[in-house]
Amino acid sequence: MKKWNKGIKHVSCMLALTLSLSVIWPGTTGAASAQVTQIQANTFVGDPGEMVESFDITVSDVEKYKNLKASDFDITGNYDGYPLNAAGEIVQDNYEDDGITLSMKDHTIHMTVKPFKYPGGLKSEFAVTSKTYPELSFDKKMVTQVKTRTVDEFEKAQFTASNGVTLSYNLKRSPSKEAKPLMVWLHGGGEVGMDGRNHLTANRGAVVWTESGYDTSVLAVQYPENYSFKIYNNAEQLPIMKAYFEAQVELIQKLVAEGEVDPDRIYLSGVSSGGGGAFRFLMQYPDLFAGAIIVAAKDTIADYTGSVDAFKQELKGIVDVPIWIMHAQNDPTTDSRTSSLAYQALTEMGAKQVHLTLYDDAYMDSHRFYGGLKHWSWVPAFNNKEVIASLFKLHKGTAGEQTGSSSEHAVQPSEPVTRAQIAMVLADALQLSEGTEEYPYVDSAPDWAAQAIAKVTKAGLMKGIGNQMFAPESEVTRAQMAVIVDQILTNKDWKPATDSVELMFGDVDSKHWAYAAIQNSARAGVMAGVSKGKFDMKQIVTGAQLEQIMQRLEQVGTK
């Protein structure tokens, strides 16, 4: 079997930076001592990749360390895993407070630390040093064992399909004896290889499903090499990709035949190169998957500098597949026009279950995704509990409970949303309690929305427009939406930082009735200007914009 062609555009260098970030650099080695018999690092997969949360240091003479204190240790090379500053420069800001706590059991010293990127950053690896007890000093090279939450539950194996393709894969099996869902995970270009681990730890794509509480199996095939941009025009590589998917489907069918996997609940997710692969996988097997989450997709469908017609031709077979498409608008590695045109093509062909979220620069910068890190749109995507919950409600051939796509009152991405629709979305997403009274306004509301309107009114999230009227069918402007967002922020006990500056929108006067709400919604990173210095208060909110606003609200913590 031929390997992937290595002729990738120069931006693949950034792909390697933003997807892997696991370069090994020399560390500081502590003094060797027979006192220490084992050092175990306990890690987990966080948003920036593999993070360490504690160490277990096993010693031969535990009595020697009965007076050991946290202050006896210092850690260098520890940081939160975000390697770029606002200027796009590589940085590694070590923690001032290492967050060390100690406990001891039998012969093992358990050291809990403030979680940091393992084994360090692009400038230096971590090192734990002790002047009081030099023999307890260590770095990554002295760690004898690494235990990683969830990742260690994956079984590594190989599968050779009837077409001759051999897959190296990891499988996390559901503990249930009954057939359960299967998530098929496609990793990014920075995780290619044969190590059997990097595609599980570089980001949360392999672990997020079960760590979110869903009883599902997860299949993660590791591909040996990356593929080129514009693979849709690559007569050598495209057949190789198709052959890999043929083999993967044969493996999936084996799991179904063995009774492990529910054939009606097979899901697909991929990021970057894996996101582009996910589109091709769906195109090749449109009836296999119940739904998909595709993030930062590489250009595997058609030329994103051309018209939408080519995308329509390629995607016509997956119109009925529920898909969540997510991308940073100014992703420097994979162009977001692939995602935008895919969404446009599907919706224009009548797709009712496709969603598009584009994260603008203001949102990405507010979460420290600077420069090349704007490729990391999988971080907000995999932190979106609502989308993950919606996916796992789906069964093949159904719209799922969350979409309501067959109902005439469902929110449509490209259409304006009404006040009644927003009330429905808020009541469901925020899990509001039942209203204590019936519809509290003098005008009438459709049956499907009356209870939701009562809920949001009781919660103080929406009010009438005056004269005891709610106007359920009225469309909502961005200024009105900012007021609703501001009230939700208030309920979440969110407050702007004390050093936050006033945001300047040339079309918003400081005396405008929505001025404070617009300021707060922008400072919280929930609503941004439509262009530099312009908020566009009168623009009508669409279903896609409402979905993005709700996703951003989900990410807002309290201050």
Solvent accessible surface area in square Angstrom, and as a share of the most:
residue,aa,sasa,rsa
1,M,136,0.61
2,K,133,0.56
3,K,134,0.57
4,W,12,0.04
5,N,60,0.31
6,K,159,0.67
7,G,57,0.55
8,I,44,0.22
9,K,91,0.38
10,H,153,0.68
11,V,33,0.19
12,S,27,0.18
13,C,101,0.60
14,M,62,0.28
15,L,5,0.02
16,A,55,0.42
17,L,40,0.20
18,T,2,0.01
19,L,4,0.02
20,S,24,0.15
21,L,15,0.07
22,S,50,0.32
23,V,84,0.49
24,I,105,0.53
25,W,107,0.37
26,P,117,0.73
27,G,23,0.22
28,T,82,0.48
29,T,81,0.47
30,G,17,0.16
31,A,56,0.43
32,A,97,0.75
33,S,40,0.26
34,A,96,0.75
35,Q,43,0.19
36,V,27,0.15
37,T,85,0.50
38,Q,69,0.31
39,I,5,0.02
40,Q,21,0.10
41,A,0,0.00
42,N,24,0.13
43,T,2,0.01
44,F,34,0.14
45,V,4,0.02
46,G,8,0.08
47,D,42,0.22
48,P,12,0.08
49,G,1,0.01
50,E,18,0.08
51,M,14,0.06
52,V,0,0.00
53,E,50,0.23
54,S,8,0.05
55,F,0,0.00
56,D,29,0.15
57,I,0,0.00
58,T,32,0.19
59,V,2,0.01
60,S,61,0.39
61,D,62,0.32
62,V,37,0.21
63,E,107,0.48
64,K,94,0.40
65,Y,1,0.00
66,K,139,0.59
67,N,107,0.55
68,L,24,0.12
69,K,116,0.49
70,A,38,0.29
71,S,94,0.61
72,D,17,0.09
73,F,14,0.06
74,D,74,0.38
75,I,5,0.03
76,T,63,0.37
77,G,1,0.01
78,N,0,0.00
79,Y,6,0.02
80,D,42,0.22
81,G,0,0.00
82,Y,32,0.12
83,P,1,0.01
84,L,10,0.05
85,N,45,0.23
86,A,82,0.64
87,A,79,0.61
88,G,34,0.33
89,E,102,0.46
90,I,80,0.41
91,V,32,0.18
92,Q,23,0.10
93,D,109,0.56
94,N,69,0.35
95,Y,34,0.13
96,E,183,0.82
97,D,102,0.53
98,D,18,0.09
99,G,30,0.29
100,I,23,0.12
101,T,82,0.48
102,L,49,0.24
103,S,65,0.42
104,M,77,0.34
105,K,156,0.66
106,D,114,0.59
107,H,85,0.38
108,T,36,0.21
109,I,1,0.00
110,H,65,0.29
111,M,0,0.00
112,T,53,0.31
113,V,4,0.03
114,K,93,0.39
115,P,53,0.33
116,F,0,0.00
117,K,9,0.04
118,Y,14,0.05
119,P,14,0.09
120,G,7,0.07
121,G,5,0.05
122,L,22,0.11
123,K,124,0.52
124,S,44,0.29
125,E,9,0.04
126,F,0,0.00
127,A,4,0.03
128,V,0,0.00
129,T,52,0.30
130,S,4,0.03
131,K,197,0.83
132,T,81,0.47
133,Y,32,0.12
134,P,67,0.42
135,E,22,0.10
136,L,2,0.01
137,S,8,0.05
138,F,1,0.00
139,D,0,0.00
140,K,66,0.28
141,K,123,0.52
142,M,47,0.21
143,V,21,0.12
144,T,92,0.54
145,Q,72,0.32
146,V,53,0.31
147,K,97,0.41
148,T,2,0.01
149,R,120,0.44
150,T,10,0.06
151,V,8,0.05
152,D,83,0.43
153,E,102,0.46
154,F,18,0.08
155,E,85,0.38
156,K,128,0.54
157,A,39,0.30
158,Q,120,0.53
159,F,28,0.12
160,T,86,0.50
161,A,7,0.05
162,S,103,0.66
163,N,62,0.32
164,G,52,0.50
165,V,2,0.01
166,T,63,0.37
167,L,1,0.01
168,S,15,0.10
169,Y,23,0.09
170,N,7,0.04
171,L,4,0.02
172,K,18,0.07
173,R,95,0.35
174,S,14,0.09
175,P,123,0.77
176,S,38,0.25
177,K,205,0.87
178,E,123,0.55
179,A,47,0.37
180,K,51,0.22
181,P,4,0.02
182,L,0,0.00
183,M,0,0.00
184,V,0,0.00
185,W,1,0.00
186,L,4,0.02
187,H,8,0.04
188,G,1,0.01
189,G,8,0.07
190,G,15,0.15
191,E,1,0.01
192,V,47,0.27
193,G,19,0.19
194,M,118,0.53
195,D,81,0.42
196,G,9,0.09
197,R,77,0.28
198,N,30,0.15
199,H,3,0.01
200,L,3,0.01
201,T,8,0.05
202,A,13,0.10
203,N,5,0.02
204,R,40,0.15
205,G,0,0.00
206,A,0,0.00
207,V,0,0.00
208,V,1,0.00
209,W,0,0.00
210,T,28,0.17
211,E,71,0.32
212,S,50,0.32
213,G,66,0.63
214,Y,64,0.24
215,D,62,0.32
216,T,2,0.01
217,S,2,0.01
218,V,0,0.00
219,L,0,0.00
220,A,0,0.00
221,V,1,0.00
222,Q,4,0.02
223,Y,24,0.09
224,P,32,0.20
225,E,31,0.14
226,N,17,0.09
227,Y,13,0.05
228,S,9,0.06
229,F,25,0.11
230,K,94,0.40
231,I,0,0.00
232,Y,38,0.14
233,N,120,0.61
234,N,34,0.18
235,A,94,0.73
236,E,83,0.37
237,Q,0,0.00
238,L,25,0.13
239,P,73,0.46
240,I,11,0.05
241,M,7,0.03
242,K,84,0.35
243,A,19,0.14
244,Y,17,0.06
245,F,6,0.03
246,E,76,0.34
247,A,0,0.00
248,Q,0,0.00
249,V,10,0.05
250,E,57,0.26
251,L,4,0.02
252,I,1,0.00
253,Q,105,0.47
254,K,94,0.40
255,L,7,0.04
256,V,41,0.24
257,A,90,0.70
258,E,94,0.42
259,G,38,0.36
260,E,46,0.21
261,V,2,0.01
262,D,33,0.17
263,P,62,0.39
264,D,61,0.32
265,R,49,0.18
266,I,2,0.01
267,Y,0,0.00
268,L,0,0.00
269,S,0,0.00
270,G,0,0.00
271,V,0,0.00
272,S,0,0.00
273,S,7,0.05
274,G,4,0.04
275,G,0,0.00
276,G,0,0.00
277,G,4,0.03
278,A,0,0.00
279,F,0,0.00
280,R,25,0.09
281,F,0,0.00
282,L,0,0.00
283,M,36,0.16
284,Q,53,0.24
285,Y,56,0.21
286,P,44,0.28
287,D,114,0.59
288,L,28,0.14
289,F,5,0.02
290,A,2,0.02
291,G,0,0.00
292,A,0,0.00
293,I,0,0.00
294,I,0,0.00
295,V,0,0.00
296,A,0,0.00
297,A,1,0.01
298,K,0,0.00
299,D,7,0.03
300,T,0,0.00
301,I,1,0.01
302,A,7,0.06
303,D,60,0.31
304,Y,39,0.15
305,T,91,0.53
306,G,41,0.39
307,S,67,0.43
308,V,21,0.12
309,D,93,0.48
310,A,46,0.36
311,F,0,0.00
312,K,53,0.22
313,Q,110,0.49
314,E,71,0.32
315,L,0,0.00
316,K,120,0.51
317,G,52,0.50
318,I,1,0.01
319,V,27,0.15
320,D,117,0.61
321,V,11,0.06
322,P,7,0.04
323,I,0,0.00
324,W,8,0.03
325,I,1,0.01
326,M,1,0.00
327,H,0,0.00
328,A,1,0.00
329,Q,89,0.39
330,N,82,0.42
331,D,12,0.06
332,P,61,0.38
333,T,6,0.04
334,T,1,0.01
335,D,41,0.21
336,S,11,0.07
337,R,115,0.42
338,T,1,0.00
339,S,0,0.00
340,S,34,0.22
341,L,24,0.12
342,A,0,0.00
343,Y,21,0.08
344,Q,71,0.32
345,A,0,0.00
346,L,1,0.01
347,T,34,0.20
348,E,94,0.42
349,M,58,0.26
350,G,37,0.36
351,A,12,0.09
352,K,116,0.49
353,Q,25,0.11
354,V,1,0.01
355,H,34,0.15
356,L,22,0.11
357,T,2,0.01
358,L,41,0.20
359,Y,3,0.01
360,D,33,0.17
361,D,55,0.29
362,A,54,0.42
363,Y,5,0.02
364,M,1,0.00
365,D,56,0.29
366,S,64,0.42
367,H,63,0.28
368,R,103,0.38
369,F,3,0.01
370,Y,44,0.17
371,G,37,0.36
372,G,5,0.05
373,L,0,0.00
374,K,23,0.10
375,H,0,0.00
376,W,5,0.02
377,S,0,0.00
378,W,7,0.02
379,V,11,0.07
380,P,7,0.04
381,A,1,0.01
382,F,5,0.02
383,N,45,0.23
384,N,1,0.01
385,K,143,0.61
386,E,74,0.33
387,V,6,0.04
388,I,2,0.01
389,A,33,0.25
390,S,12,0.07
391,L,0,0.00
392,F,10,0.04
393,K,88,0.37
394,L,0,0.00
395,H,81,0.36
396,K,77,0.33
397,G,84,0.81
398,T,69,0.40
399,A,30,0.23
400,G,19,0.18
401,E,150,0.67
402,Q,51,0.23
403,T,26,0.15
404,G,33,0.31
405,S,20,0.13
406,S,115,0.74
407,S,33,0.21
408,E,174,0.78
409,H,50,0.22
410,A,12,0.10
411,V,47,0.27
412,Q,35,0.16
413,P,19,0.12
414,S,81,0.52
415,E,91,0.41
416,P,60,0.38
417,V,0,0.00
418,T,23,0.13
419,R,26,0.09
420,A,0,0.00
421,Q,23,0.10
422,I,0,0.00
423,A,0,0.00
424,M,66,0.29
425,V,34,0.19
426,L,0,0.00
427,A,9,0.07
428,D,107,0.56
429,A,36,0.28
430,L,66,0.33
431,Q,160,0.71
432,L,35,0.18
433,S,79,0.51
434,E,108,0.48
435,G,16,0.15
436,T,112,0.65
437,E,108,0.49
438,E,146,0.65
439,Y,43,0.16
440,P,45,0.28
441,Y,31,0.12
442,V,103,0.59
443,D,28,0.14
444,S,98,0.63
445,A,21,0.16
446,P,37,0.24
447,D,139,0.72
448,W,72,0.25
449,A,0,0.00
450,A,26,0.20
451,Q,80,0.36
452,A,6,0.05
453,I,0,0.00
454,A,5,0.04
455,K,33,0.14
456,V,0,0.00
457,T,42,0.24
458,K,114,0.48
459,A,36,0.28
460,G,27,0.26
461,L,7,0.04
462,M,5,0.02
463,K,154,0.65
464,G,30,0.29
465,I,106,0.54
466,G,37,0.36
467,N,137,0.70
468,Q,125,0.56
469,M,75,0.34
470,F,0,0.00
471,A,18,0.14
472,P,9,0.06
473,E,112,0.50
474,S,49,0.32
475,E,85,0.38
476,V,1,0.01
477,T,30,0.17
478,R,23,0.08
479,A,4,0.03
480,Q,73,0.32
481,M,0,0.00
482,A,0,0.00
483,V,62,0.35
484,I,11,0.06
485,V,0,0.00
486,D,32,0.17
487,Q,58,0.26
488,I,3,0.02
489,L,1,0.01
490,T,84,0.49
491,N,84,0.43
492,K,60,0.25
493,D,77,0.40
494,W,15,0.05
495,K,118,0.50
496,P,50,0.31
497,A,46,0.36
498,T,150,0.87
499,D,119,0.62
500,S,44,0.29
501,V,108,0.62
502,E,90,0.40
503,L,59,0.29
504,M,148,0.66
505,F,27,0.11
506,G,80,0.76
507,D,52,0.27
508,V,14,0.08
509,D,88,0.46
510,S,75,0.48
511,K,184,0.78
512,H,51,0.23
513,W,171,0.60
514,A,0,0.00
515,Y,39,0.15
516,A,65,0.50
517,A,9,0.07
518,I,1,0.00
519,Q,9,0.04
520,N,33,0.17
521,S,0,0.00
522,A,15,0.12
523,R,76,0.28
524,A,17,0.13
525,G,10,0.10
526,V,0,0.00
527,M,3,0.02
528,A,18,0.14
529,G,25,0.24
530,V,64,0.37
531,S,64,0.42
532,K,208,0.88
533,G,38,0.36
534,K,94,0.40
535,F,0,0.00
536,D,38,0.19
537,M,28,0.13
538,K,172,0.73
539,Q,59,0.26
540,I,56,0.29
541,V,1,0.00
542,T,33,0.19
543,G,3,0.03
544,A,21,0.16
545,Q,62,0.28
546,L,4,0.02
547,E,35,0.16
548,Q,32,0.14
549,I,10,0.05
550,M,11,0.05
551,Q,7,0.03
552,R,9,0.03
553,L,6,0.03
554,E,79,0.36
555,Q,48,0.21
556,V,19,0.11
557,G,48,0.46
558,T,92,0.54
559,K,138,0.58
